[in-house]
């Protein structure tokens, strides 16, 4: 795992929070950014242990999910969101459409519900129900994972939601994490760029 790829300058993060992301204590409205994120093409996926190369978690329906969910896709977009986050919820209808549109192009989207635990660190049934309601209302009909011990390392580096990152079929991160909500058109540009990087 390469934790430095998830670390962000405090000043840059503060700016992004005002544009289209939520901190745990505040909501903001979604904002669109036209440019694709910087990617680090010098990091090759071959032979690396990735952020999601080995994990086990449960989805919103109680099914066990592990790294094998990545194997059949060239690129997986992991969208870390929270039930309190307006920008997260606002972009989910577009993400649902994108998941369907890219399914036959080797791309899948996975959600990770960051606030599904209670104060004791156990999965909260009420939060899971809230997340299910949001997914149903927004049409974000793709797999949504709940926090697990294997995902704590990733979640510990998330300072605002939505945070989105991409991995290849082996769970190795592609490009940089993105802390901001985007329009469907912007996500298309970003996804196409990431897909071209992994398909090379």
MDAnalysis code that builds the backbone (N, CA, C; Angstrom):
import MDAnalysis as mda
import numpy as np

u = mda.Universe.empty(600, n_residues=200, atom_resindex=np.repeat(np.arange(200), 3), trajectory=True)
u.add_TopologyAttr("name", ["N", "CA", "C"] * 200)
u.add_TopologyAttr("resid", np.arange(1, 201))
u.add_TopologyAttr("resname", ["UNK", "UNK", "UNK", "UNK", "UNK", "UNK", "UNK", "UNK", "UNK", "UNK", "UNK", "UNK", "UNK", "UNK", "UNK", "UNK", "UNK", "UNK", "UNK", "UNK", "UNK", "UNK", "UNK", "UNK", "UNK", "UNK", "UNK", "UNK", "UNK", "UNK", "UNK", "UNK", "UNK", "UNK", "UNK", "UNK", "UNK", "UNK", "UNK", "UNK", "UNK", "UNK", "UNK", "UNK", "UNK", "UNK", "UNK", "UNK", "UNK", "UNK", "UNK", "UNK", "UNK", "UNK", "UNK", "UNK", "UNK", "UNK", "UNK", "UNK", "UNK", "UNK", "UNK", "UNK", "UNK", "UNK", "UNK", "UNK", "UNK", "UNK", "UNK", "UNK", "UNK", "UNK", "UNK", "UNK", "UNK", "UNK", "UNK", "UNK", "UNK", "UNK", "UNK", "UNK", "UNK", "UNK", "UNK", "UNK", "UNK", "UNK", "UNK", "UNK", "UNK", "UNK", "UNK", "UNK", "UNK", "UNK", "UNK", "UNK", "UNK", "UNK", "UNK", "UNK", "UNK", "UNK", "UNK", "UNK", "UNK", "UNK", "UNK", "UNK", "UNK", "UNK", "UNK", "UNK", "UNK", "UNK", "UNK", "UNK", "UNK", "UNK", "UNK", "UNK", "UNK", "UNK", "UNK", "UNK", "UNK", "UNK", "UNK", "UNK", "UNK", "UNK", "UNK", "UNK", "UNK", "UNK", "UNK", "UNK", "UNK", "UNK", "UNK", "UNK", "UNK", "UNK", "UNK", "UNK", "UNK", "UNK", "UNK", "UNK", "UNK", "UNK", "UNK", "UNK", "UNK", "UNK", "UNK", "UNK", "UNK", "UNK", "UNK", "UNK", "UNK", "UNK", "UNK", "UNK", "UNK", "UNK", "UNK", "UNK", "UNK", "UNK", "UNK", "UNK", "UNK", "UNK", "UNK", "UNK", "UNK", "UNK", "UNK", "UNK", "UNK", "UNK", "UNK", "UNK", "UNK", "UNK", "UNK", "UNK", "UNK", "UNK", "UNK", "UNK", "UNK", "UNK", "UNK", "UNK"])
u.atoms.positions = np.array([
    [0.839, -1.191, 0.000],
    [0.000, 0.000, 0.000],
    [0.871, 1.237, 0.000],
    [0.465, 2.265, -0.698],
    [1.247, 3.480, -0.797],
    [0.475, 4.612, -0.152],
    [0.610, 4.773, 1.186],
    [-0.211, 5.762, 1.878],
    [0.024, 7.175, 1.421],
    [1.212, 7.482, 0.948],
    [1.479, 8.855, 0.538],
    [0.611, 9.287, -0.632],
    [0.075, 8.350, -1.395],
    [-0.749, 8.722, -2.533],
    [-2.115, 9.205, -2.086],
    [-2.479, 8.919, -0.821],
    [-3.753, 9.373, -0.298],
    [-3.616, 10.657, 0.509],
    [-2.386, 11.070, 0.781],
    [-2.186, 12.246, 1.605],
    [-2.299, 13.501, 0.764],
    [-2.930, 14.508, 1.318],
    [-3.166, 15.737, 0.583],
    [-2.677, 16.921, 1.398],
    [-2.194, 17.921, 0.716],
    [-1.791, 19.167, 1.362],
    [-2.998, 19.783, 2.062],
    [-2.805, 20.272, 3.288],
    [-3.926, 20.822, 4.067],
    [-4.608, 21.973, 3.345],
    [-3.835, 22.830, 2.742],
    [-4.430, 23.980, 2.053],
    [-5.263, 23.532, 0.860],
    [-4.741, 22.584, 0.094],
    [-5.487, 22.092, -1.068],
    [-6.761, 21.394, -0.621],
    [-6.657, 20.629, 0.462],
    [-7.835, 19.942, 0.957],
    [-8.890, 20.928, 1.410],
    [-8.478, 21.982, 2.090],
    [-9.438, 22.993, 2.540],
    [-10.170, 23.609, 1.357],
    [-9.450, 23.861, 0.285],
    [-10.085, 24.424, -0.914],
    [-11.094, 23.445, -1.497],
    [-10.708, 22.180, -1.576],
    [-11.596, 21.186, -2.152],
    [-12.846, 20.998, -1.313],
    [-12.700, 21.094, 0.002],
    [-13.861, 20.924, 0.871],
    [-14.922, 21.971, 0.590],
    [-14.496, 23.174, 0.212],
    [-15.466, 24.225, -0.064],
    [-16.108, 24.053, -1.433],
    [-15.492, 23.262, -2.307],
    [-15.994, 23.108, -3.674],
    [-16.996, 21.983, -3.841],
    [-16.764, 20.846, -3.236],
    [-17.673, 19.747, -3.499],
    [-17.414, 18.511, -2.685],
    [-17.006, 18.665, -1.452],
    [-16.769, 17.522, -0.591],
    [-17.247, 17.858, 0.810],
    [-17.421, 16.818, 1.626],
    [-17.897, 16.991, 2.995],
    [-16.824, 16.569, 3.973],
    [-16.622, 17.351, 4.991],
    [-15.862, 16.884, 6.133],
    [-16.868, 16.244, 7.073],
    [-16.414, 15.493, 8.081],
    [-17.366, 14.845, 8.974],
    [-18.300, 15.809, 9.687],
    [-17.944, 17.088, 9.761],
    [-18.754, 18.021, 10.531],
    [-19.569, 18.984, 9.681],
    [-19.428, 18.930, 8.352],
    [-20.136, 19.911, 7.531],
    [-20.478, 19.341, 6.173],
    [-21.571, 19.821, 5.624],
    [-21.969, 19.464, 4.268],
    [-21.740, 20.663, 3.364],
    [-21.551, 20.405, 2.072],
    [-21.453, 21.482, 1.108],
    [-22.140, 21.037, -0.160],
    [-22.386, 21.970, -1.058],
    [-23.057, 21.604, -2.301],
    [-22.052, 21.092, -3.307],
    [-22.528, 20.218, -4.182],
    [-21.640, 19.634, -5.184],
    [-21.163, 20.698, -6.156],
    [-19.932, 20.569, -6.582],
    [-19.358, 21.486, -7.550],
    [-18.615, 20.676, -8.590],
    [-18.554, 21.183, -9.785],
    [-17.923, 20.448, -10.860],
    [-16.529, 20.993, -11.150],
    [-15.620, 20.081, -11.448],
    [-14.266, 20.449, -11.823],
    [-14.013, 19.917, -13.222],
    [-13.498, 20.748, -14.097],
    [-13.401, 20.359, -15.503],
    [-12.180, 19.514, -15.824],
    [-11.137, 19.645, -15.032],
    [-9.913, 18.942, -15.408],
    [-9.819, 17.588, -14.745],
    [-9.197, 16.648, -15.450],
    [-8.957, 15.327, -14.892],
    [-7.823, 15.415, -13.889],
    [-7.753, 14.490, -12.929],
    [-6.700, 14.545, -11.924],
    [-5.352, 14.197, -12.525],
    [-4.307, 14.652, -11.852],
    [-2.958, 14.262, -12.233],
    [-2.779, 12.788, -11.944],
    [-2.157, 12.067, -12.833],
    [-1.876, 10.662, -12.582],
    [-0.383, 10.433, -12.628],
    [0.066, 9.448, -11.868],
    [1.476, 9.126, -11.786],
    [1.742, 7.892, -12.628],
    [2.072, 8.113, -13.887],
    [2.253, 6.996, -14.804],
    [3.541, 6.231, -14.538],
    [4.407, 6.760, -13.665],
    [5.663, 6.074, -13.377],
    [5.455, 4.858, -12.494],
    [4.284, 4.744, -11.863],
    [4.030, 3.612, -10.995],
    [3.318, 2.523, -11.783],
    [4.036, 1.481, -12.101],
    [3.467, 0.384, -12.864],
    [2.757, -0.580, -11.920],
    [1.672, -1.188, -12.405],
    [0.912, -2.083, -11.543],
    [1.552, -3.463, -11.413],
    [2.330, -3.873, -12.367],
    [2.856, -5.229, -12.373],
    [3.743, -5.479, -11.164],
    [3.411, -6.524, -10.419],
    [4.264, -6.925, -9.315],
    [4.061, -6.136, -8.037],
    [3.221, -5.143, -8.013],
    [3.006, -4.361, -6.817],
    [1.874, -4.954, -5.988],
    [1.985, -4.764, -4.682],
    [0.861, -5.067, -3.813],
    [0.021, -3.816, -3.736],
    [-1.258, -3.946, -4.045],
    [-2.097, -2.767, -4.132],
    [-2.941, -2.533, -2.903],
    [-3.621, -1.384, -2.903],
    [-4.466, -0.982, -1.783],
    [-5.621, -1.959, -1.574],
    [-6.040, -2.654, -2.638],
    [-7.136, -3.617, -2.534],
    [-6.732, -5.004, -3.054],
    [-5.453, -5.328, -2.974],
    [-4.995, -6.621, -3.489],
    [-5.491, -7.799, -2.662],
    [-5.756, -7.566, -1.381],
    [-6.266, -8.621, -0.505],
    [-7.174, -7.986, 0.532],
    [-8.461, -8.276, 0.457],
    [-9.393, -7.744, 1.444],
    [-10.638, -8.614, 1.487],
    [-11.347, -8.509, 2.569],
    [-12.654, -9.132, 2.697],
    [-13.567, -8.133, 3.383],
    [-14.780, -8.011, 2.889],
    [-15.751, -7.075, 3.454],
    [-17.140, -7.620, 3.166],
    [-18.127, -6.930, 3.694],
    [-19.526, -7.289, 3.462],
    [-20.189, -6.168, 2.691],
    [-21.085, -6.508, 1.781],
    [-21.809, -5.457, 1.075],
    [-23.106, -5.121, 1.808],
    [-23.868, -4.191, 1.270],
    [-25.096, -3.732, 1.927],
    [-26.132, -4.847, 2.091],
    [-26.027, -5.879, 1.275],
    [-26.982, -6.987, 1.339],
    [-26.498, -8.121, 2.230],
    [-25.325, -7.950, 2.841],
    [-24.798, -8.979, 3.729],
    [-23.942, -10.026, 3.060],
    [-23.645, -9.837, 1.777],
    [-22.803, -10.782, 1.044],
    [-21.329, -10.498, 1.301],
    [-20.530, -11.549, 1.382],
    [-19.088, -11.390, 1.536],
    [-18.466, -11.067, 0.177],
    [-17.610, -10.055, 0.183],
    [-16.932, -9.608, -1.035],
    [-15.434, -9.575, -0.751],
    [-14.634, -10.039, -1.715],
    [-13.184, -9.939, -1.556],
    [-12.559, -9.438, -2.852],
    [-11.233, -9.496, -2.910],
    [-10.509, -8.930, -4.048],
    [-10.879, -9.584, -5.377],
    [-11.500, -10.746, -5.348],
    [-11.877, -11.403, -6.601],
    [-12.908, -10.589, -7.387],
    [-13.589, -9.654, -6.720],
    [-14.559, -8.803, -7.418],
    [-13.873, -7.918, -8.457],
    [-12.564, -7.741, -8.317],
    [-11.810, -6.873, -9.224],
    [-11.312, -7.603, -10.468],
    [-11.205, -8.905, -10.386],
    [-10.458, -9.672, -11.381],
    [-10.990, -9.563, -12.804],
    [-12.281, -9.431, -12.967],
    [-12.865, -9.421, -14.311],
    [-12.944, -8.036, -14.936],
    [-12.365, -7.040, -14.270],
    [-12.439, -5.657, -14.761],
    [-11.042, -5.064, -14.890],
    [-10.819, -4.359, -15.981],
    [-9.549, -3.658, -16.149],
    [-9.410, -2.536, -15.131],
    [-10.542, -1.917, -14.785],
    [-10.522, -0.743, -13.918],
    [-11.726, -0.779, -12.991],
    [-11.484, -0.508, -11.718],
    [-12.566, -0.367, -10.752],
    [-12.465, 1.004, -10.109],
    [-13.563, 1.714, -10.138],
    [-13.683, 3.035, -9.508],
    [-14.279, 2.821, -8.122],
    [-13.556, 3.212, -7.086],
    [-14.021, 3.053, -5.708],
    [-14.413, 4.430, -5.181],
    [-15.700, 4.589, -4.923],
    [-16.242, 5.868, -4.466],
    [-16.574, 5.758, -2.977],
    [-15.776, 6.446, -2.155],
    [-15.987, 6.437, -0.712],
    [-16.960, 7.569, -0.375],
    [-18.103, 7.209, 0.234],
    [-19.146, 8.193, 0.476],
    [-19.702, 8.025, 1.881],
    [-20.551, 8.970, 2.268],
    [-21.178, 8.933, 3.585],
    [-22.634, 9.337, 3.461],
    [-23.447, 8.845, 4.371],
    [-24.881, 9.110, 4.315],
    [-25.220, 10.558, 4.643],
    [-24.307, 11.286, 5.301],
    [-24.558, 12.684, 5.645],
    [-24.095, 13.658, 4.564],
    [-23.480, 13.147, 3.522],
    [-22.759, 13.987, 2.556],
    [-23.612, 14.315, 1.334],
    [-24.051, 15.570, 1.243],
    [-24.854, 16.019, 0.110],
    [-24.178, 15.828, -1.230],
    [-22.919, 16.282, -1.403],
    [-22.248, 16.080, -2.692],
    [-22.126, 14.614, -3.079],
    [-21.903, 13.740, -2.090],
    [-21.840, 12.296, -2.378],
    [-23.152, 11.820, -2.993],
    [-24.237, 12.158, -2.323],
    [-25.553, 11.695, -2.753],
    [-25.952, 12.318, -4.079],
    [-25.593, 13.585, -4.279],
    [-25.943, 14.279, -5.518],
    [-25.313, 13.649, -6.752],
    [-24.111, 13.075, -6.603],
    [-23.459, 12.490, -7.785],
    [-23.806, 11.016, -7.981],
    [-24.478, 10.405, -7.032],
    [-24.759, 8.972, -7.139],
    [-25.676, 8.583, -8.302],
    [-26.684, 9.388, -8.669],
    [-27.451, 9.013, -9.869],
    [-26.570, 8.920, -11.121],
    [-25.638, 9.850, -11.272],
    [-24.712, 9.799, -12.408],
    [-23.807, 8.577, -12.324],
    [-23.348, 8.250, -11.112],
    [-22.484, 7.079, -10.961],
    [-23.252, 5.800, -11.297],
    [-24.533, 5.763, -10.949],
    [-25.352, 4.617, -11.319],
    [-25.449, 4.451, -12.829],
    [-25.636, 5.570, -13.520],
    [-25.689, 5.524, -14.987],
    [-24.348, 5.099, -15.568],
    [-23.271, 5.639, -15.015],
    [-21.932, 5.301, -15.512],
    [-21.611, 3.832, -15.290],
    [-22.036, 3.291, -14.152],
    [-21.790, 1.872, -13.875],
    [-22.419, 0.998, -14.953],
    [-23.628, 1.344, -15.362],
    [-24.303, 0.581, -16.411],
    [-23.645, 0.794, -17.768],
    [-23.277, 2.034, -18.070],
    [-22.731, 2.361, -19.383],
    [-21.329, 1.793, -19.597],
    [-20.557, 1.653, -18.529],
    [-19.170, 1.179, -18.666],
    [-19.006, -0.308, -18.376],
    [-20.077, -0.978, -17.981],
    [-19.971, -2.380, -17.572],
    [-19.369, -3.271, -18.648],
    [-19.663, -2.981, -19.915],
    [-19.132, -3.812, -20.994],
    [-17.823, -3.277, -21.556],
    [-17.242, -2.283, -20.861],
    [-15.952, -1.730, -21.298],
    [-14.825, -2.061, -20.329],
    [-15.104, -3.001, -19.423],
    [-14.060, -3.408, -18.479],
    [-13.950, -2.517, -17.265],
    [-15.013, -1.764, -16.970],
    [-14.992, -0.833, -15.838],
    [-16.175, -1.138, -14.916],
    [-15.914, -1.139, -13.608],
    [-16.989, -1.248, -12.637],
    [-16.836, -0.150, -11.586],
    [-17.931, 0.135, -10.907],
    [-17.924, 1.092, -9.809],
    [-18.318, 0.354, -8.538],
    [-17.593, 0.643, -7.474],
    [-17.899, 0.102, -6.155],
    [-17.999, 1.277, -5.189],
    [-19.027, 1.278, -4.355],
    [-19.147, 2.273, -3.311],
    [-18.601, 1.721, -2.002],
    [-18.107, 2.612, -1.151],
    [-17.656, 2.242, 0.183],
    [-18.296, 3.218, 1.156],
    [-19.220, 2.713, 1.979],
    [-19.980, 3.563, 2.901],
    [-19.120, 3.828, 4.132],
    [-18.594, 5.033, 4.247],
    [-17.602, 5.318, 5.282],
    [-18.179, 5.482, 6.677],
    [-19.469, 5.789, 6.790],
    [-20.045, 6.071, 8.107],
    [-21.054, 5.012, 8.549],
    [-20.784, 3.755, 8.239],
    [-21.723, 2.684, 8.560],
    [-21.461, 2.031, 9.915],
    [-20.490, 2.562, 10.680],
    [-20.193, 1.986, 11.982],
    [-20.748, 2.852, 13.101],
    [-21.069, 2.197, 14.231],
    [-21.516, 2.951, 15.392],
    [-20.317, 3.339, 16.252],
    [-20.573, 3.955, 17.401],
    [-19.477, 4.455, 18.245],
    [-18.626, 3.338, 18.833],
    [-19.136, 2.111, 18.845],
    [-18.371, 0.969, 19.346],
    [-17.546, 0.297, 18.256],
    [-17.644, 0.785, 17.020],
    [-16.891, 0.203, 15.925],
    [-17.583, -0.959, 15.245],
    [-18.822, -1.222, 15.624],
    [-19.597, -2.286, 14.977],
    [-20.440, -1.678, 13.856],
    [-20.789, -2.500, 12.874],
    [-21.654, -2.027, 11.801],
    [-23.017, -1.672, 12.387],
    [-23.501, -0.483, 12.063],
    [-24.776, 0.011, 12.576],
    [-25.905, -0.395, 11.633],
    [-26.854, -1.160, 12.146],
    [-27.985, -1.595, 11.313],
    [-28.766, -0.400, 10.778],
    [-28.936, 0.636, 11.604],
    [-29.698, 1.804, 11.156],
    [-28.965, 2.553, 10.050],
    [-27.635, 2.616, 10.135],
    [-26.857, 3.266, 9.083],
    [-26.892, 2.458, 7.794],
    [-26.869, 1.146, 7.936],
    [-26.971, 0.289, 6.749],
    [-28.314, 0.513, 6.069],
    [-29.390, 0.609, 6.841],
    [-30.708, 0.850, 6.265],
    [-30.766, 2.218, 5.589],
    [-30.159, 3.225, 6.225],
    [-30.102, 4.559, 5.608],
    [-29.356, 4.503, 4.286],
    [-28.213, 3.805, 4.278],
    [-27.426, 3.675, 3.050],
    [-28.224, 2.956, 1.966],
    [-28.940, 1.908, 2.342],
    [-29.767, 1.181, 1.364],
    [-30.833, 2.094, 0.768],
    [-31.446, 2.915, 1.620],
    [-32.469, 3.845, 1.132],
    [-31.879, 4.833, 0.133],
    [-30.693, 5.339, 0.444],
    [-30.031, 6.303, -0.448],
    [-29.708, 5.644, -1.787],
    [-29.179, 4.443, -1.742],
    [-28.848, 3.714, -2.970],
    [-30.103, 3.505, -3.819],
    [-31.195, 3.116, -3.182],
    [-32.441, 2.888, -3.909],
    [-32.978, 4.179, -4.518],
    [-32.909, 5.266, -3.747],
    [-33.445, 6.550, -4.217],
    [-32.617, 7.154, -5.345],
    [-31.319, 6.904, -5.336],
    [-30.437, 7.520, -6.325],
    [-30.190, 6.626, -7.540],
    [-30.589, 5.373, -7.476],
    [-30.331, 4.469, -8.589],
    [-28.880, 4.060, -8.700],
    [-28.139, 4.162, -7.611],
    [-26.726, 3.774, -7.612],
    [-26.638, 2.263, -7.394],
    [-27.085, 1.525, -8.396],
    [-27.265, 0.077, -8.274],
    [-25.987, -0.686, -8.597],
    [-24.958, -0.404, -7.855],
    [-23.712, -1.151, -7.948],
    [-23.352, -1.596, -6.528],
    [-22.329, -2.401, -6.398],
    [-21.939, -2.936, -5.097],
    [-21.467, -1.824, -4.170],
    [-21.973, -1.837, -2.944],
    [-21.536, -0.894, -1.913],
    [-21.014, -1.699, -0.740],
    [-19.754, -1.466, -0.384],
    [-19.119, -2.198, 0.702],
    [-19.286, -1.465, 2.024],
    [-19.287, -2.246, 3.100],
    [-19.267, -1.701, 4.456],
    [-17.842, -1.772, 4.994],
    [-17.487, -0.892, 5.918],
    [-16.137, -0.935, 6.481],
    [-15.833, -2.301, 7.099],
    [-14.613, -2.749, 6.919],
    [-14.143, -3.988, 7.541],
    [-12.711, -3.755, 7.997],
    [-12.209, -4.680, 8.793],
    [-10.838, -4.539, 9.290],
    [-9.850, -4.396, 8.142],
    [-10.099, -5.110, 7.055],
    [-9.196, -5.045, 5.905],
    [-9.240, -3.699, 5.192],
    [-10.303, -2.935, 5.408],
    [-10.448, -1.641, 4.731],
    [-10.125, -0.457, 5.643],
    [-9.817, -0.715, 6.910],
    [-9.528, 0.380, 7.827],
    [-8.323, 1.190, 7.372],
    [-7.336, 0.521, 6.781],
    [-6.150, 1.240, 6.315],
    [-6.491, 2.269, 5.253],
    [-7.392, 1.902, 4.337],
    [-7.845, 2.847, 3.315],
    [-8.664, 3.954, 3.954],
    [-9.633, 3.577, 4.790],
    [-10.528, 4.568, 5.381],
    [-9.796, 5.538, 6.304],
    [-8.717, 5.079, 6.935],
    [-7.977, 5.957, 7.846],
    [-7.302, 7.106, 7.110],
    [-7.169, 6.963, 5.796],
    [-6.518, 8.009, 5.005],
    [-7.519, 8.892, 4.256],
    [-8.788, 8.675, 4.490],
    [-9.827, 9.479, 3.855],
    [-10.193, 10.620, 4.791],
    [-9.954, 11.841, 4.352],
    [-10.191, 13.011, 5.201],
    [-11.468, 13.759, 4.840],
    [-12.041, 13.447, 3.723],
    [-13.283, 14.092, 3.293],
    [-13.957, 13.166, 2.297],
    [-15.253, 13.297, 2.196],
    [-16.011, 12.508, 1.228],
    [-16.805, 13.443, 0.325],
    [-17.034, 13.067, -0.933],
    [-16.563, 11.827, -1.530],
    [-15.073, 11.855, -1.855],
    [-14.424, 10.742, -1.612],
    [-13.077, 10.500, -2.118],
    [-13.183, 9.306, -3.049],
    [-12.622, 9.436, -4.217],
    [-12.688, 8.382, -5.224],
    [-11.284, 8.010, -5.656],
    [-11.035, 6.711, -5.751],
    [-9.761, 6.259, -6.294],
    [-10.023, 5.075, -7.216],
    [-9.054, 4.779, -8.048],
    [-9.185, 3.728, -9.055],
    [-8.134, 2.652, -8.817],
    [-8.519, 1.409, -9.078],
    [-7.575, 0.301, -8.991],
    [-7.705, -0.570, -10.230],
    [-6.635, -1.311, -10.511],
    [-6.677, -2.237, -11.644],
    [-7.219, -3.593, -11.188],
    [-7.130, -4.581, -12.032],
    [-7.715, -5.898, -11.745],
    [-7.025, -6.614, -10.591],
    [-5.835, -6.127, -10.210],
    [-5.103, -6.728, -9.094],
    [-5.174, -5.879, -7.831],
    [-5.976, -4.818, -7.865],
    [-6.135, -3.978, -6.684],
    [-5.085, -2.919, -6.500],
    [-4.260, -2.706, -7.518],
    [-3.218, -1.684, -7.458],
    [-3.804, -0.345, -7.891],
    [-3.523, 0.679, -7.116],
    [-4.087, 1.998, -7.409],
    [-3.586, 2.558, -8.733],
    [-4.502, 3.168, -9.466],
    [-4.198, 3.826, -10.742],
    [-4.436, 5.321, -10.547],
    [-3.427, 6.142, -10.826],
    [-3.588, 7.583, -10.663],
    [-3.689, 7.978, -9.203],
    [-4.168, 9.187, -8.983],
    [-4.274, 9.751, -7.650],
    [-5.712, 9.732, -7.167],
    [-5.887, 9.711, -5.851],
    [-7.227, 9.814, -5.279],
    [-7.789, 11.199, -5.556],
    [-9.109, 11.270, -5.668],
    [-9.799, 12.518, -6.014],
    [-10.767, 12.860, -4.892],
    [-10.596, 14.030, -4.284],
    [-11.476, 14.451, -3.193],
    [-12.418, 15.520, -3.720],
    [-13.497, 15.083, -4.358],
    [-14.484, 16.034, -4.869],
    [-15.565, 15.296, -5.643],
    [-16.768, 15.829, -5.607],
    [-17.830, 15.327, -6.470],
    [-17.637, 15.894, -7.869],
    [-18.133, 15.158, -8.867],
    [-17.985, 15.583, -10.255],
    [-19.288, 15.379, -11.015],
    [-19.392, 16.065, -12.135],
    [-20.507, 15.833, -13.050],
    [-20.263, 14.531, -13.808],
    [-21.288, 14.019, -14.421],
    [-21.156, 12.812, -15.227],
    [-20.138, 13.019, -16.335],
    [-20.195, 14.170, -16.982],
    [-19.270, 14.451, -18.090],
    [-17.821, 14.447, -17.616],
    [-17.573, 15.020, -16.444],
    [-16.212, 15.038, -15.916],
    [-15.744, 13.633, -15.554],
    [-16.656, 12.832, -14.972],
    [-16.273, 11.462, -14.640],
    [-15.950, 10.663, -15.893],
    [-16.674, 10.903, -16.985],
    [-16.371, 10.208, -18.234],
    [-14.943, 10.510, -18.672],
    [-14.562, 11.777, -18.609],
    [-13.195, 12.159, -18.974],
    [-12.168, 11.468, -18.086],
    [-12.432, 11.462, -16.796],
    [-11.504, 10.852, -15.839],
    [-11.433, 9.344, -16.040],
    [-12.583, 8.702, -16.144],
    [-12.605, 7.247, -16.320],
    [-11.890, 6.849, -17.606],
    [-12.159, 7.560, -18.690],
    [-11.509, 7.234, -19.963],
    [-9.989, 7.363, -19.856],
    [-9.533, 8.397, -19.133],
    [-8.091, 8.581, -18.946],
    [-7.493, 7.445, -18.135],
    [-8.153, 7.065, -17.046],
    [-7.655, 5.967, -16.205],
    [-7.689, 4.643, -16.963],
    [-8.737, 4.433, -17.740],
    [-8.868, 3.201, -18.502],
    [-7.755, 3.089, -19.545],
    [-7.474, 4.196, -20.193],
    [-6.376, 4.193, -21.171],
    [-5.045, 3.875, -20.506],
    [-4.885, 4.338, -19.260],
    [-3.629, 4.065, -18.548],
    [-3.461, 2.578, -18.255],
    [-4.537, 1.917, -17.834],
    [-4.401, 0.504, -17.483],
    [-4.387, -0.400, -18.724],
    [-5.052, 0.049, -19.780],
    [-5.089, -0.764, -20.995],
    [-3.864, -0.532, -21.869],
    [-3.211, 0.614, -21.628],
    [-1.957, 0.989, -22.242],
    [-1.775, 0.590, -23.653],
])
